[in-house]
Amino acid sequence: MLTTQNSAKHSLDLSDPLAKLRNEFHIPADTIYLDGNSLGLLSHGVQERVARTLQQEWGNDVITSWNKHNWINLPLIVGDKIGRLIGAPAGHTVCCDSTSINLFKVLSAALQINHGRTEVLSTEDNFPTDLYMVQGLHKLLGERCTLRLVPENELLDSITSETAVVLATEVNFRTGRRLPLAELSQKAREQGALSIIDLAHSAGAMPVALLENHIDFAVGCTYKYMNAGPGAPAFLYVAPRHLEEHSKPLQPLFGWLGHAEPFAFSVDYAPAQGIRQFITGTPPILALAAVDAALDIFEGVDMADVRDKSVGLSKYWLERMAAEGLLEHMPSISPSDAAERGSQLAFEHEHAFAICQALIAEGVIADFRAPKYLRIGFSPLYNSYAEIEKAVAALAVIVHERHYQRAEFQQRGAVT
Ligand SMILES: *Cc1c(COP(=O)(O)O)cnc(C)c1O
């Protein structure tokens, strides 16, 4: 087992401007957590806020909290906090539902705005839920929604005047490859296509400039680099031109809390002004309170520093792996240029699953992605250079001494 307490500071940690933020988090004992790209760590602020929301707001103030604690506007308040991390102007981001559901809403909106065109263009190795949502819409809309898949490196050149929507995830969940959003958006606009960007592996890990890059729609998770908790509500962004130009309903999941006057309880749906119409039902207040508190940690944090540290951590990881002679056993499948990467690295090995289990047994939490990749996520708010050094040392023992061959590391659970 690893001991992360009481160890001498790594020289790279001493010059890290974000190093003190680690104290904001609950770091599990004897654990090096390198899976923040799947589920971020719990922070003390979230713990306190959820306890207060439970005891005071729900416990004592009960239903009056919808007004008294402004529960009713929490999706928009939290949305604006997320908006600041992704380069969105106020009033254009909402925190609600899951990324999958939000994809359904923005795909429907984009196809409706770009009516006359039917092709949703995406990449073969996009995150499956993104592709499933298009397949579901195709089942519903028939030929009014068709999916065309191309290899990631051909995406830009495949955008044509037939394309209705370019659906892309900025950072590939397996390889960590980062797509050039500015170029993608420019090509889409030249061809009259709309852009939908999935920021699941970007938001909270690096600067994002949605407005500046003229992205039409974006979605993403809050439970990864934003540390908002398991299954925390996702976000959805709509560009100003779509909210201003369209007074009609933009998305088909008409819900009472996206209605212009929910408490008039009228029979017919009429969309609320602005981003509010993208809300469907009652917001999950406990989970939203967690997102709200998780985002407070980003206040005063320069996302350029977050990106610098993310790049620093991944470079250091590769350096240490090279020094340990590991890269010839398990080559990186991530781009070699850090500028083309998100905040993770992935390595290929026939026994990647068992290696990951052996790492977990040593207190190093990484994850495995089928069929044969070990994924290492770097969360600049709480990971340290000292952790990287120790984790790679543990990996070296496992790989060089073939500890991964032990029977106990071959057992797979329902979630991998
Ligand atoms: C994690 C992830 C999701 C998850 O979607 P949910 O609906 O929140 O489960 C979606 N897209 C990408 C690219 C992801 O990495």
The ligand as a Gaussian input file, in Angstrom:
#p B3LYP/6-31G(d) Opt

LIG

0 1
 C      -19.008000      10.411000     -19.715000
 C      -19.536000      10.794000     -21.038000
 C      -20.913000      10.895000     -21.266000
 C      -21.893000      10.454000     -20.206000
 O      -23.215000      10.723000     -20.494000
 P      -24.304000      10.547000     -19.330000
 O      -25.577000      10.754000     -20.002000
 O      -23.978000      11.581000     -18.295000
 O      -24.141000       9.189000     -18.743000
 C      -21.343000      11.389000     -22.478000
 N      -20.455000      11.730000     -23.450000
 C      -19.123000      11.596000     -23.261000
 C      -18.185000      11.983000     -24.351000
 C      -18.633000      11.114000     -22.070000
 O      -17.328000      10.958000     -21.896000

